[in-house]
Amino acid sequence: MTLYLRHYWKDERLSFPSITNKSMTFDGRLVKKIWVPDVFFVHSKRSFIHDTTTDNIMLRVFPDGHVLYSMR
């Protein structure tokens, strides 16, 4: 099964000034440097993240500190 997992939270430490109110998009390298909530599947017996040549991770940060984290 292929699953798109999306987290959405607010971290005011990542807020930034923006005149146009546009978000900034980053690749998976930044995810290792910021706090990300732990996710688990209740009653899961076995699960794993498929290894790929590049991480299928997208991180979008909005000016008010909201964060959208998407992983395939």
PDB file of N, CA, C and O in Angstrom, chain B, residues numbered from 101:
ATOM      1  N   MET B 101       0.838  -1.157   0.000  1.00  0.00           N
ATOM      2  CA  MET B 101       0.000   0.000   0.000  1.00  0.00           C
ATOM      3  C   MET B 101       0.893   1.233   0.000  1.00  0.00           C
ATOM      4  O   MET B 101       1.860   1.303   0.759  1.00  0.00           O
ATOM      5  N   THR B 102       0.579   2.183  -0.831  1.00  0.00           N
ATOM      6  CA  THR B 102       1.263   3.471  -0.840  1.00  0.00           C
ATOM      7  C   THR B 102       0.403   4.460  -0.084  1.00  0.00           C
ATOM      8  O   THR B 102      -0.813   4.514  -0.269  1.00  0.00           O
ATOM      9  N   LEU B 103       1.036   5.232   0.756  1.00  0.00           N
ATOM     10  CA  LEU B 103       0.312   6.138   1.632  1.00  0.00           C
ATOM     11  C   LEU B 103       0.964   7.512   1.602  1.00  0.00           C
ATOM     12  O   LEU B 103       2.186   7.630   1.684  1.00  0.00           O
ATOM     13  N   TYR B 104       0.155   8.529   1.485  1.00  0.00           N
ATOM     14  CA  TYR B 104       0.633   9.898   1.638  1.00  0.00           C
ATOM     15  C   TYR B 104       0.274  10.342   3.041  1.00  0.00           C
ATOM     16  O   TYR B 104      -0.901  10.419   3.399  1.00  0.00           O
ATOM     17  N   LEU B 105       1.281  10.631   3.820  1.00  0.00           N
ATOM     18  CA  LEU B 105       1.073  11.052   5.202  1.00  0.00           C
ATOM     19  C   LEU B 105       1.324  12.548   5.275  1.00  0.00           C
ATOM     20  O   LEU B 105       2.396  13.028   4.904  1.00  0.00           O
ATOM     21  N   ARG B 106       0.337  13.274   5.752  1.00  0.00           N
ATOM     22  CA  ARG B 106       0.477  14.731   5.846  1.00  0.00           C
ATOM     23  C   ARG B 106       0.224  15.183   7.277  1.00  0.00           C
ATOM     24  O   ARG B 106      -0.785  14.838   7.893  1.00  0.00           O
ATOM     25  N   HIS B 107       1.165  15.959   7.783  1.00  0.00           N
ATOM     26  CA  HIS B 107       1.032  16.568   9.111  1.00  0.00           C
ATOM     27  C   HIS B 107       0.817  18.058   8.902  1.00  0.00           C
ATOM     28  O   HIS B 107       1.310  18.646   7.939  1.00  0.00           O
ATOM     29  N   TYR B 108       0.077  18.651   9.819  1.00  0.00           N
ATOM     30  CA  TYR B 108      -0.114  20.100   9.784  1.00  0.00           C
ATOM     31  C   TYR B 108      -0.112  20.580  11.224  1.00  0.00           C
ATOM     32  O   TYR B 108      -0.945  20.154  12.024  1.00  0.00           O
ATOM     33  N   TRP B 109       0.818  21.465  11.560  1.00  0.00           N
ATOM     34  CA  TRP B 109       0.907  21.995  12.917  1.00  0.00           C
ATOM     35  C   TRP B 109       1.437  23.412  12.866  1.00  0.00           C
ATOM     36  O   TRP B 109       1.824  23.910  11.809  1.00  0.00           O
ATOM     37  N   LYS B 110       1.449  24.054  14.020  1.00  0.00           N
ATOM     38  CA  LYS B 110       1.956  25.428  14.101  1.00  0.00           C
ATOM     39  C   LYS B 110       3.139  25.464  15.050  1.00  0.00           C
ATOM     40  O   LYS B 110       3.065  24.984  16.181  1.00  0.00           O
ATOM     41  N   ASP B 111       4.220  26.035  14.574  1.00  0.00           N
ATOM     42  CA  ASP B 111       5.427  26.238  15.374  1.00  0.00           C
ATOM     43  C   ASP B 111       5.830  27.692  15.178  1.00  0.00           C
ATOM     44  O   ASP B 111       6.403  28.052  14.149  1.00  0.00           O
ATOM     45  N   GLU B 112       5.535  28.508  16.148  1.00  0.00           N
ATOM     46  CA  GLU B 112       5.778  29.951  16.012  1.00  0.00           C
ATOM     47  C   GLU B 112       7.256  30.286  15.867  1.00  0.00           C
ATOM     48  O   GLU B 112       7.602  31.380  15.422  1.00  0.00           O
ATOM     49  N   ARG B 113       8.128  29.356  16.239  1.00  0.00           N
ATOM     50  CA  ARG B 113       9.566  29.592  16.067  1.00  0.00           C
ATOM     51  C   ARG B 113       9.956  29.648  14.595  1.00  0.00           C
ATOM     52  O   ARG B 113      11.009  30.188  14.255  1.00  0.00           O
ATOM     53  N   LEU B 114       9.117  29.096  13.714  1.00  0.00           N
ATOM     54  CA  LEU B 114       9.412  29.095  12.281  1.00  0.00           C
ATOM     55  C   LEU B 114       8.715  30.222  11.530  1.00  0.00           C
ATOM     56  O   LEU B 114       8.823  30.299  10.306  1.00  0.00           O
ATOM     57  N   SER B 115       8.006  31.097  12.234  1.00  0.00           N
ATOM     58  CA  SER B 115       7.329  32.210  11.557  1.00  0.00           C
ATOM     59  C   SER B 115       8.369  33.196  11.016  1.00  0.00           C
ATOM     60  O   SER B 115       9.471  33.325  11.548  1.00  0.00           O
ATOM     61  N   PHE B 116       7.985  33.876   9.955  1.00  0.00           N
ATOM     62  CA  PHE B 116       8.899  34.819   9.314  1.00  0.00           C
ATOM     63  C   PHE B 116       8.086  35.962   8.697  1.00  0.00           C
ATOM     64  O   PHE B 116       6.919  35.774   8.355  1.00  0.00           O
ATOM     65  N   PRO B 117       8.694  37.141   8.554  1.00  0.00           N
ATOM     66  CA  PRO B 117       7.972  38.262   7.944  1.00  0.00           C
ATOM     67  C   PRO B 117       7.828  38.062   6.438  1.00  0.00           C
ATOM     68  O   PRO B 117       8.763  37.637   5.760  1.00  0.00           O
ATOM     69  N   SER B 118       6.636  38.378   5.931  1.00  0.00           N
ATOM     70  CA  SER B 118       6.391  38.229   4.494  1.00  0.00           C
ATOM     71  C   SER B 118       5.391  39.285   4.043  1.00  0.00           C
ATOM     72  O   SER B 118       4.300  39.389   4.604  1.00  0.00           O
ATOM     73  N   ILE B 119       5.751  40.053   3.050  1.00  0.00           N
ATOM     74  CA  ILE B 119       4.851  41.075   2.506  1.00  0.00           C
ATOM     75  C   ILE B 119       3.775  40.430   1.643  1.00  0.00           C
ATOM     76  O   ILE B 119       2.622  40.862   1.660  1.00  0.00           O
ATOM     77  N   THR B 120       4.145  39.401   0.893  1.00  0.00           N
ATOM     78  CA  THR B 120       3.211  38.764  -0.035  1.00  0.00           C
ATOM     79  C   THR B 120       2.417  37.619   0.604  1.00  0.00           C
ATOM     80  O   THR B 120       1.500  37.088  -0.022  1.00  0.00           O
ATOM     81  N   ASN B 121       2.756  37.230   1.844  1.00  0.00           N
ATOM     82  CA  ASN B 121       2.083  36.152   2.574  1.00  0.00           C
ATOM     83  C   ASN B 121       2.211  34.799   1.844  1.00  0.00           C
ATOM     84  O   ASN B 121       1.308  33.967   1.926  1.00  0.00           O
ATOM     85  N   LYS B 122       3.318  34.583   1.139  1.00  0.00           N
ATOM     86  CA  LYS B 122       3.545  33.320   0.445  1.00  0.00           C
ATOM     87  C   LYS B 122       4.359  32.382   1.324  1.00  0.00           C
ATOM     88  O   LYS B 122       5.182  32.818   2.129  1.00  0.00           O
ATOM     89  N   SER B 123       4.118  31.096   1.158  1.00  0.00           N
ATOM     90  CA  SER B 123       4.842  30.091   1.924  1.00  0.00           C
ATOM     91  C   SER B 123       6.173  29.779   1.260  1.00  0.00           C
ATOM     92  O   SER B 123       6.406  30.131   0.104  1.00  0.00           O
ATOM     93  N   MET B 124       7.044  29.111   2.014  1.00  0.00           N
ATOM     94  CA  MET B 124       8.314  28.641   1.481  1.00  0.00           C
ATOM     95  C   MET B 124       8.299  27.121   1.509  1.00  0.00           C
ATOM     96  O   MET B 124       7.859  26.527   2.494  1.00  0.00           O
ATOM     97  N   THR B 125       8.768  26.487   0.454  1.00  0.00           N
ATOM     98  CA  THR B 125       8.790  25.038   0.345  1.00  0.00           C
ATOM     99  C   THR B 125      10.224  24.541   0.394  1.00  0.00           C
ATOM    100  O   THR B 125      11.119  25.109  -0.232  1.00  0.00           O
ATOM    101  N   PHE B 126      10.427  23.457   1.157  1.00  0.00           N
ATOM    102  CA  PHE B 126      11.765  22.895   1.344  1.00  0.00           C
ATOM    103  C   PHE B 126      11.725  21.404   1.057  1.00  0.00           C
ATOM    104  O   PHE B 126      10.656  20.792   1.046  1.00  0.00           O
ATOM    105  N   ASP B 127      12.890  20.826   0.826  1.00  0.00           N
ATOM    106  CA  ASP B 127      12.965  19.376   0.665  1.00  0.00           C
ATOM    107  C   ASP B 127      13.233  18.727   2.018  1.00  0.00           C
ATOM    108  O   ASP B 127      13.210  19.396   3.051  1.00  0.00           O
ATOM    109  N   GLY B 128      13.484  17.435   2.007  1.00  0.00           N
ATOM    110  CA  GLY B 128      13.605  16.675   3.241  1.00  0.00           C
ATOM    111  C   GLY B 128      14.807  16.995   4.109  1.00  0.00           C
ATOM    112  O   GLY B 128      14.846  16.575   5.265  1.00  0.00           O
ATOM    113  N   ARG B 129      15.775  17.714   3.602  1.00  0.00           N
ATOM    114  CA  ARG B 129      16.969  18.007   4.409  1.00  0.00           C
ATOM    115  C   ARG B 129      16.637  18.868   5.624  1.00  0.00           C
ATOM    116  O   ARG B 129      17.255  18.715   6.677  1.00  0.00           O
ATOM    117  N   LEU B 130      15.668  19.770   5.489  1.00  0.00           N
ATOM    118  CA  LEU B 130      15.321  20.644   6.612  1.00  0.00           C
ATOM    119  C   LEU B 130      14.568  19.888   7.702  1.00  0.00           C
ATOM    120  O   LEU B 130      14.607  20.288   8.865  1.00  0.00           O
ATOM    121  N   VAL B 131      13.896  18.822   7.351  1.00  0.00           N
ATOM    122  CA  VAL B 131      13.112  18.055   8.331  1.00  0.00           C
ATOM    123  C   VAL B 131      14.007  17.524   9.440  1.00  0.00           C
ATOM    124  O   VAL B 131      13.565  17.398  10.582  1.00  0.00           O
ATOM    125  N   LYS B 132      15.250  17.214   9.123  1.00  0.00           N
ATOM    126  CA  LYS B 132      16.172  16.701  10.130  1.00  0.00           C
ATOM    127  C   LYS B 132      16.612  17.768  11.120  1.00  0.00           C
ATOM    128  O   LYS B 132      17.195  17.447  12.155  1.00  0.00           O
ATOM    129  N   LYS B 133      16.340  19.042  10.815  1.00  0.00           N
ATOM    130  CA  LYS B 133      16.811  20.141  11.652  1.00  0.00           C
ATOM    131  C   LYS B 133      15.708  20.812  12.475  1.00  0.00           C
ATOM    132  O   LYS B 133      15.996  21.699  13.279  1.00  0.00           O
ATOM    133  N   ILE B 134      14.465  20.407  12.288  1.00  0.00           N
ATOM    134  CA  ILE B 134      13.367  21.014  13.041  1.00  0.00           C
ATOM    135  C   ILE B 134      12.612  19.937  13.807  1.00  0.00           C
ATOM    136  O   ILE B 134      12.767  18.744  13.547  1.00  0.00           O
ATOM    137  N   TRP B 135      11.783  20.384  14.767  1.00  0.00           N
ATOM    138  CA  TRP B 135      10.951  19.459  15.523  1.00  0.00           C
ATOM    139  C   TRP B 135       9.781  19.008  14.656  1.00  0.00           C
ATOM    140  O   TRP B 135       9.114  19.822  14.018  1.00  0.00           O
ATOM    141  N   VAL B 136       9.545  17.700  14.642  1.00  0.00           N
ATOM    142  CA  VAL B 136       8.421  17.112  13.900  1.00  0.00           C
ATOM    143  C   VAL B 136       7.677  16.198  14.869  1.00  0.00           C
ATOM    144  O   VAL B 136       8.306  15.402  15.566  1.00  0.00           O
ATOM    145  N   PRO B 137       6.346  16.299  14.927  1.00  0.00           N
ATOM    146  CA  PRO B 137       5.594  15.430  15.852  1.00  0.00           C
ATOM    147  C   PRO B 137       5.782  13.949  15.525  1.00  0.00           C
ATOM    148  O   PRO B 137       5.930  13.572  14.363  1.00  0.00           O
ATOM    149  N   ASP B 138       5.774  13.124  16.560  1.00  0.00           N
ATOM    150  CA  ASP B 138       5.852  11.677  16.373  1.00  0.00           C
ATOM    151  C   ASP B 138       4.505  11.151  15.892  1.00  0.00           C
ATOM    152  O   ASP B 138       3.456  11.582  16.369  1.00  0.00           O
ATOM    153  N   VAL B 139       4.540  10.229  14.956  1.00  0.00           N
ATOM    154  CA  VAL B 139       3.329   9.614  14.423  1.00  0.00           C
ATOM    155  C   VAL B 139       3.438   8.109  14.605  1.00  0.00           C
ATOM    156  O   VAL B 139       4.499   7.521  14.399  1.00  0.00           O
ATOM    157  N   PHE B 140       2.336   7.500  14.988  1.00  0.00           N
ATOM    158  CA  PHE B 140       2.311   6.047  15.084  1.00  0.00           C
ATOM    159  C   PHE B 140       0.927   5.557  14.696  1.00  0.00           C
ATOM    160  O   PHE B 140      -0.060   6.289  14.775  1.00  0.00           O
ATOM    161  N   PHE B 141       0.880   4.319  14.282  1.00  0.00           N
ATOM    162  CA  PHE B 141      -0.380   3.688  13.902  1.00  0.00           C
ATOM    163  C   PHE B 141      -0.788   2.730  15.017  1.00  0.00           C
ATOM    164  O   PHE B 141      -0.062   1.787  15.332  1.00  0.00           O
ATOM    165  N   VAL B 142      -1.929   2.971  15.597  1.00  0.00           N
ATOM    166  CA  VAL B 142      -2.421   2.153  16.695  1.00  0.00           C
ATOM    167  C   VAL B 142      -2.673   0.733  16.178  1.00  0.00           C
ATOM    168  O   VAL B 142      -3.230   0.548  15.095  1.00  0.00           O
ATOM    169  N   HIS B 143      -2.264  -0.254  16.953  1.00  0.00           N
ATOM    170  CA  HIS B 143      -2.451  -1.677  16.663  1.00  0.00           C
ATOM    171  C   HIS B 143      -1.712  -2.137  15.404  1.00  0.00           C
ATOM    172  O   HIS B 143      -2.088  -3.140  14.797  1.00  0.00           O
ATOM    173  N   SER B 144      -0.681  -1.422  15.016  1.00  0.00           N
ATOM    174  CA  SER B 144       0.105  -1.842  13.857  1.00  0.00           C
ATOM    175  C   SER B 144       0.990  -3.025  14.256  1.00  0.00           C
ATOM    176  O   SER B 144       1.673  -2.982  15.279  1.00  0.00           O
ATOM    177  N   LYS B 145       0.969  -4.070  13.447  1.00  0.00           N
ATOM    178  CA  LYS B 145       1.812  -5.238  13.727  1.00  0.00           C
ATOM    179  C   LYS B 145       3.162  -5.124  13.042  1.00  0.00           C
ATOM    180  O   LYS B 145       4.180  -5.562  13.577  1.00  0.00           O
ATOM    181  N   ARG B 146       3.161  -4.524  11.838  1.00  0.00           N
ATOM    182  CA  ARG B 146       4.406  -4.372  11.111  1.00  0.00           C
ATOM    183  C   ARG B 146       4.260  -3.229  10.117  1.00  0.00           C
ATOM    184  O   ARG B 146       3.257  -3.135   9.410  1.00  0.00           O
ATOM    185  N   SER B 147       5.243  -2.382  10.066  1.00  0.00           N
ATOM    186  CA  SER B 147       5.239  -1.303   9.076  1.00  0.00           C
ATOM    187  C   SER B 147       6.676  -0.882   8.814  1.00  0.00           C
ATOM    188  O   SER B 147       7.561  -1.109   9.639  1.00  0.00           O
ATOM    189  N   PHE B 148       6.897  -0.273   7.670  1.00  0.00           N
ATOM    190  CA  PHE B 148       8.232   0.214   7.333  1.00  0.00           C
ATOM    191  C   PHE B 148       8.088   1.315   6.301  1.00  0.00           C
ATOM    192  O   PHE B 148       7.058   1.447   5.638  1.00  0.00           O
ATOM    193  N   ILE B 149       9.140   2.098   6.183  1.00  0.00           N
ATOM    194  CA  ILE B 149       9.196   3.140   5.166  1.00  0.00           C
ATOM    195  C   ILE B 149      10.033   2.614   4.017  1.00  0.00           C
ATOM    196  O   ILE B 149      11.183   2.215   4.203  1.00  0.00           O
ATOM    197  N   HIS B 150       9.459   2.616   2.849  1.00  0.00           N
ATOM    198  CA  HIS B 150      10.129   2.108   1.661  1.00  0.00           C
ATOM    199  C   HIS B 150      11.379   2.935   1.358  1.00  0.00           C
ATOM    200  O   HIS B 150      11.317   4.164   1.327  1.00  0.00           O
ATOM    201  N   ASP B 151      12.503   2.272   1.136  1.00  0.00           N
ATOM    202  CA  ASP B 151      13.747   2.969   0.800  1.00  0.00           C
ATOM    203  C   ASP B 151      13.716   3.407  -0.660  1.00  0.00           C
ATOM    204  O   ASP B 151      13.387   2.620  -1.548  1.00  0.00           O
ATOM    205  N   THR B 152      14.060   4.665  -0.898  1.00  0.00           N
ATOM    206  CA  THR B 152      14.128   5.205  -2.247  1.00  0.00           C
ATOM    207  C   THR B 152      15.458   5.918  -2.423  1.00  0.00           C
ATOM    208  O   THR B 152      16.175   6.163  -1.452  1.00  0.00           O
ATOM    209  N   THR B 153      15.781   6.246  -3.653  1.00  0.00           N
ATOM    210  CA  THR B 153      17.041   6.957  -3.906  1.00  0.00           C
ATOM    211  C   THR B 153      17.002   8.377  -3.362  1.00  0.00           C
ATOM    212  O   THR B 153      18.022   8.907  -2.922  1.00  0.00           O
ATOM    213  N   THR B 154      15.834   8.986  -3.392  1.00  0.00           N
ATOM    214  CA  THR B 154      15.658  10.310  -2.785  1.00  0.00           C
ATOM    215  C   THR B 154      14.438  10.265  -1.886  1.00  0.00           C
ATOM    216  O   THR B 154      13.482   9.539  -2.161  1.00  0.00           O
ATOM    217  N   ASP B 155      14.468  11.031  -0.821  1.00  0.00           N
ATOM    218  CA  ASP B 155      13.339  11.066   0.104  1.00  0.00           C
ATOM    219  C   ASP B 155      12.131  11.716  -0.559  1.00  0.00           C
ATOM    220  O   ASP B 155      12.259  12.739  -1.233  1.00  0.00           O
ATOM    221  N   ASN B 156      10.979  11.129  -0.368  1.00  0.00           N
ATOM    222  CA  ASN B 156       9.733  11.697  -0.877  1.00  0.00           C
ATOM    223  C   ASN B 156       9.094  12.545   0.216  1.00  0.00           C
ATOM    224  O   ASN B 156       8.033  12.216   0.748  1.00  0.00           O
ATOM    225  N   ILE B 157       9.766  13.638   0.533  1.00  0.00           N
ATOM    226  CA  ILE B 157       9.332  14.517   1.625  1.00  0.00           C
ATOM    227  C   ILE B 157       9.229  15.940   1.108  1.00  0.00           C
ATOM    228  O   ILE B 157      10.087  16.420   0.366  1.00  0.00           O
ATOM    229  N   MET B 158       8.156  16.601   1.519  1.00  0.00           N
ATOM    230  CA  MET B 158       7.975  18.014   1.193  1.00  0.00           C
ATOM    231  C   MET B 158       7.609  18.740   2.484  1.00  0.00           C
ATOM    232  O   MET B 158       6.782  18.265   3.264  1.00  0.00           O
ATOM    233  N   LEU B 159       8.225  19.879   2.695  1.00  0.00           N
ATOM    234  CA  LEU B 159       7.970  20.687   3.873  1.00  0.00           C
ATOM    235  C   LEU B 159       7.621  22.092   3.408  1.00  0.00           C
ATOM    236  O   LEU B 159       8.393  22.723   2.686  1.00  0.00           O
ATOM    237  N   ARG B 160       6.469  22.578   3.818  1.00  0.00           N
ATOM    238  CA  ARG B 160       6.042  23.928   3.449  1.00  0.00           C
ATOM    239  C   ARG B 160       5.815  24.709   4.735  1.00  0.00           C
ATOM    240  O   ARG B 160       5.069  24.270   5.611  1.00  0.00           O
ATOM    241  N   VAL B 161       6.462  25.876   4.849  1.00  0.00           N
ATOM    242  CA  VAL B 161       6.351  26.724   6.027  1.00  0.00           C
ATOM    243  C   VAL B 161       5.653  28.017   5.626  1.00  0.00           C
ATOM    244  O   VAL B 161       6.047  28.682   4.668  1.00  0.00           O
ATOM    245  N   PHE B 162       4.616  28.357   6.371  1.00  0.00           N
ATOM    246  CA  PHE B 162       3.843  29.570   6.113  1.00  0.00           C
ATOM    247  C   PHE B 162       4.331  30.693   7.018  1.00  0.00           C
ATOM    248  O   PHE B 162       4.898  30.422   8.077  1.00  0.00           O
ATOM    249  N   PRO B 163       4.125  31.945   6.627  1.00  0.00           N
ATOM    250  CA  PRO B 163       4.656  33.078   7.406  1.00  0.00           C
ATOM    251  C   PRO B 163       4.213  33.104   8.869  1.00  0.00           C
ATOM    252  O   PRO B 163       4.958  33.589   9.720  1.00  0.00           O
ATOM    253  N   ASP B 164       3.025  32.596   9.181  1.00  0.00           N
ATOM    254  CA  ASP B 164       2.547  32.637  10.568  1.00  0.00           C
ATOM    255  C   ASP B 164       3.063  31.470  11.410  1.00  0.00           C
ATOM    256  O   ASP B 164       2.712  31.360  12.584  1.00  0.00           O
ATOM    257  N   GLY B 165       3.885  30.605  10.833  1.00  0.00           N
ATOM    258  CA  GLY B 165       4.479  29.494  11.577  1.00  0.00           C
ATOM    259  C   GLY B 165       3.780  28.163  11.356  1.00  0.00           C
ATOM    260  O   GLY B 165       4.209  27.159  11.923  1.00  0.00           O
ATOM    261  N   HIS B 166       2.732  28.113  10.565  1.00  0.00           N
ATOM    262  CA  HIS B 166       2.101  26.844  10.250  1.00  0.00           C
ATOM    263  C   HIS B 166       3.030  26.037   9.343  1.00  0.00           C
ATOM    264  O   HIS B 166       3.696  26.584   8.464  1.00  0.00           O
ATOM    265  N   VAL B 167       3.057  24.732   9.576  1.00  0.00           N
ATOM    266  CA  VAL B 167       3.943  23.842   8.846  1.00  0.00           C
ATOM    267  C   VAL B 167       3.114  22.725   8.222  1.00  0.00           C
ATOM    268  O   VAL B 167       2.283  22.116   8.895  1.00  0.00           O
ATOM    269  N   LEU B 168       3.335  22.458   6.953  1.00  0.00           N
ATOM    270  CA  LEU B 168       2.744  21.313   6.275  1.00  0.00           C
ATOM    271  C   LEU B 168       3.871  20.375   5.903  1.00  0.00           C
ATOM    272  O   LEU B 168       4.791  20.754   5.179  1.00  0.00           O
ATOM    273  N   TYR B 169       3.798  19.152   6.398  1.00  0.00           N
ATOM    274  CA  TYR B 169       4.818  18.141   6.172  1.00  0.00           C
ATOM    275  C   TYR B 169       4.150  16.987   5.442  1.00  0.00           C
ATOM    276  O   TYR B 169       3.180  16.415   5.938  1.00  0.00           O
ATOM    277  N   SER B 170       4.656  16.648   4.286  1.00  0.00           N
ATOM    278  CA  SER B 170       4.065  15.587   3.486  1.00  0.00           C
ATOM    279  C   SER B 170       5.129  14.552   3.148  1.00  0.00           C
ATOM    280  O   SER B 170       6.231  14.887   2.714  1.00  0.00           O
ATOM    281  N   MET B 171       4.771  13.272   3.359  1.00  0.00           N
ATOM    282  CA  MET B 171       5.706  12.185   3.080  1.00  0.00           C
ATOM    283  C   MET B 171       4.958  11.087   2.328  1.00  0.00           C
ATOM    284  O   MET B 171       3.816  10.761   2.651  1.00  0.00           O
ATOM    285  N   ARG B 172       5.610  10.532   1.337  1.00  0.00           N
ATOM    286  CA  ARG B 172       5.004   9.425   0.589  1.00  0.00           C
ATOM    287  C   ARG B 172       5.657   8.135   0.991  1.00  0.00           C
ATOM    288  O   ARG B 172       5.296   7.075   0.480  1.00  0.00           O
TER     289      ARG B 172
END
